[in-house]
Amino acid sequence: MAEGPTHSPIPWETLEALLHRVQKPARYVGGEFNAVIKDWDAMPLHVCLAFPDLYELGMSNFALQIFYDLLNRRSDTLAERAYLPAPDMNAALRAAHLPLYTLESYRPVAAFDLLAISTAYEQLYTNLLEFLDLAGLPVESTARDERHPLVIGGGHGAFNPEPLADFVDAFVIGEGEAVLEELVTALLAIPAADRETQLDALVALPGVYVPRRYRPIYAADGRFQALEPRDAHTPARITKRILPQLPPTPVRQLVPNVDTVHNRAVIELQRGCSNGCRFCQAGIITRPIRERPPAEVLADVRAVTDATGYEEVALLSLSSADYTDIAALLEALQTAYASEHISFSLPSLRLDAFSVELADALSQGRRSGFTFAPEAATDALRARINKNIRTETVLEVAEMVFTRGWRTVKLYFMIGLPGESDEDVQEIVELAHQILRIGRQARGRKVEVHVSVNTFVPKPHTVFQWEPLADEETVLRRQAILQQGLRARGLRLAWHDYAESQLEALLARGDRRLAPVVKRAWELGARFDAWDEWRNPAAWEQAIAESGLDVAAYVGRRYAISEPLPWEHLDSGVNLRYLQEDYMRSQRGELLPDCRVQCHGCGILQHYASLQEECWQCPTRP
Ligand code: SF4
């Protein structure tokens, strides 16, 4: 890309003059341990990796660290980072007429060839627009051309990106690492091409979705019908990309300048999950399971701790206790690193005795809080959501936790689940009290039980994708049951406002007609939708009212099982028949065993025929 005056790095003195006026200026200066500085002029391709939220969250995003590592390993590519500044720094940049810049070289984001931006979850969508605008880029993709970076989104939100269809040039569906080589090759081959030629090159890449090349069709009653390719070269369906094995662990991980959400090294232990929870989007879209071999984990711990100085390593996974022979791996890790005081954490444990044993072995006397996610309080409702755990086991595990020295137990539940009654919610109250009593018997009066309750939001590609969000009256009534029932000393309750869940559901299920609403809400001041101190429900209310869209038709309606869905052109690899059959099983209250015990033929392996040889995971595949 040609270098103009607006593409030169911002001088340090200019930035320094702003930094003493904002909170946590270390967020905006870069220079982190392990940051990579490359020669701009020597690199043919310049990539800005972006997470459109605060530095602290962006630095904890492991996907961004993987891409930073993979791209900067290349001799033809430079990758730098940018996050969305907090409102005070945002205002300071705007007042000084300075654009958003990358942390490595202070070069404007607009100078890069490619802006790869995370669309991990719905609450980032207005931030994405703010990010583009602060970078001096037109927010609508049709208003940008080859003088601007290509904007490519990715992450879990990309599995229904229609509410962002007007703003993002292309989305990678699935694992970006699997597309990276082809994407870089394609972009290097068209350095000076016009935007339409660039988009042609992206359309030709498997797993890349270019929204502008599709036309939405709606029925006379307003319902979504289909997305039609605009030309013969554009595929009707995009199948997600996956890697046969996990990518190499980024060794020289960035060490943040300020305290972040997770301040430790990370090794991805496995991708995918075999539990089959019917509400869980990650469990479907990250299939199949792929584990990092134990010898590689052991070697990675050495390399990562040497390169970062971290003394804690998180072993990342959707369900760590399911990793094959996790106990042996932990023992080997603890034996190997005992003398160096390196500790290990497993972020997502199951609700069983085995997981308590694992946490006990890892905690080395630190007993801050033990987290469980029963999700529902009755056996029948847990069977509907395919959470295969009985109440008596929950109580036994709680007793084990308190007996082993923990004083605080954190419980995660959902309300508004399909088939739920007020009585099911009352059972959450009873269960929390029972656990508190067990804790007091074991540890005395100082124990605490924290109950965190989310409202169920139906997500695309899940078994519950056809289900509605519960209506406001029902959710408020059930929240009131919890508020009244969980008032005792030693109990704490946290919940979400209904408006937050409704917005999440609207954006998760939305079609392309939501894009102007996202833009209008942003124009009216909506951003940081996940932040209590900054979110702006009034802006959303006004934007929705002006649009005339019927929110209830999007979020409050049970979709027919045969109905066209706005995300069905994006293929998670799990076939529709499997989702439909499991939906029926849910309505009959039937559990589906973990697919490490028995394969249910979800379709993922038929889709990726080559993986049947290469991928030794999916342990029970036929
Ligand atoms: S193919 Fe079988 S084992 Fe693999 S994810 Fe699907 S159901 Fe599970």
Boltz pocket constraint, residues with backbone or C-beta under 6 A from the ligand:
constraints:
  - pocket:
      binder: B
      contacts: [[A, 273], [A, 274], [A, 287], [A, 288], [A, 289], [A, 595], [A, 596], [A, 598], [A, 599], [A, 600], [A, 601], [A, 602], [A, 603], [A, 604], [A, 605], [A, 618], [A, 619], [A, 620], [A, 621]]
      max_distance: 6.0
